[in-house]
Amino acid sequence: MLPIQLEMALAALGWGTRNLSAASKVSLDTIGRFKRGEALKEVTISTMRKTLEEAGIIFIDENGEGPGVRLTKDKFHKS
């Protein structure tokens, strides 16, 4: 997961950093550091990613275009 994907995922869910912090148990400071591009432990990034995936985010790897995110069908149809 890249910082830009984190920003896109939060926007898609209508979440702020506080929502992610509460759901993932990752501190606000740590999430802020990741958003600024600072290196974090892989386990911390995985925890945030898993939390977002459980909330309905699918991460799209770079495939000739830029990386991105999208909502699962279930989450999209509930919006």
PLY file of the C-alpha trace (Angstrom):
ply
format ascii 1.0
element vertex 79
property float x
property float y
property float z
element edge 78
property int vertex1
property int vertex2
end_header
0.00 0.00 0.00
1.26 3.45 -0.93
0.43 6.68 0.91
-1.69 7.86 -2.04
-3.67 4.63 -1.92
-4.31 5.21 1.77
-5.67 8.68 0.98
-7.89 7.28 -1.79
-9.16 4.47 0.44
-10.08 6.86 3.23
-11.91 9.11 0.76
-13.81 6.17 -0.75
-14.97 5.04 2.68
-15.70 8.56 3.90
-13.23 7.94 6.72
-10.75 10.25 8.33
-7.48 9.34 9.98
-9.24 9.00 13.33
-11.58 6.33 11.91
-8.65 4.32 10.60
-6.79 4.72 13.88
-9.75 3.48 15.90
-10.43 0.53 13.59
-6.81 -0.56 13.15
-5.39 0.38 16.57
-2.57 2.21 14.75
-1.79 5.59 16.32
-2.71 8.86 14.63
0.96 9.84 14.66
1.98 6.64 12.88
-0.71 7.06 10.22
0.42 10.66 9.72
4.02 9.53 9.30
2.93 7.03 6.63
0.91 9.71 4.81
4.06 11.88 4.72
5.99 9.03 3.10
8.03 7.98 6.12
9.01 4.31 6.35
7.00 2.13 8.74
7.31 -1.48 9.83
5.74 -3.79 7.26
3.44 -5.24 9.93
1.99 -1.77 10.60
1.28 -1.17 6.93
-0.28 -4.64 6.67
-2.50 -3.91 9.67
-3.79 -0.70 8.10
-4.30 -2.38 4.73
-6.17 -5.32 6.25
-8.44 -2.95 8.17
-9.26 -1.05 4.98
-9.86 -4.27 3.04
-12.23 -5.50 5.75
-14.07 -2.18 5.43
-14.61 -2.76 1.69
-11.49 -1.53 -0.12
-9.74 -3.41 -2.93
-6.18 -2.30 -3.64
-5.17 -2.12 -7.29
-1.49 -2.56 -8.06
0.24 -0.55 -10.73
-0.54 -2.32 -14.01
0.69 0.02 -16.70
-1.30 2.81 -15.11
-1.00 4.21 -11.62
-1.93 2.26 -8.51
-5.36 2.81 -7.03
-8.24 1.50 -4.96
-11.89 0.68 -5.45
-14.81 -0.40 -3.32
-16.02 -3.98 -3.20
-19.34 -4.56 -5.00
-21.07 -5.08 -1.68
-19.75 -1.83 -0.23
-20.40 0.13 -3.45
-24.06 -0.92 -3.60
-24.61 0.06 0.05
-23.39 3.62 -0.63
0 1
1 2
2 3
3 4
4 5
5 6
6 7
7 8
8 9
9 10
10 11
11 12
12 13
13 14
14 15
15 16
16 17
17 18
18 19
19 20
20 21
21 22
22 23
23 24
24 25
25 26
26 27
27 28
28 29
29 30
30 31
31 32
32 33
33 34
34 35
35 36
36 37
37 38
38 39
39 40
40 41
41 42
42 43
43 44
44 45
45 46
46 47
47 48
48 49
49 50
50 51
51 52
52 53
53 54
54 55
55 56
56 57
57 58
58 59
59 60
60 61
61 62
62 63
63 64
64 65
65 66
66 67
67 68
68 69
69 70
70 71
71 72
72 73
73 74
74 75
75 76
76 77
77 78
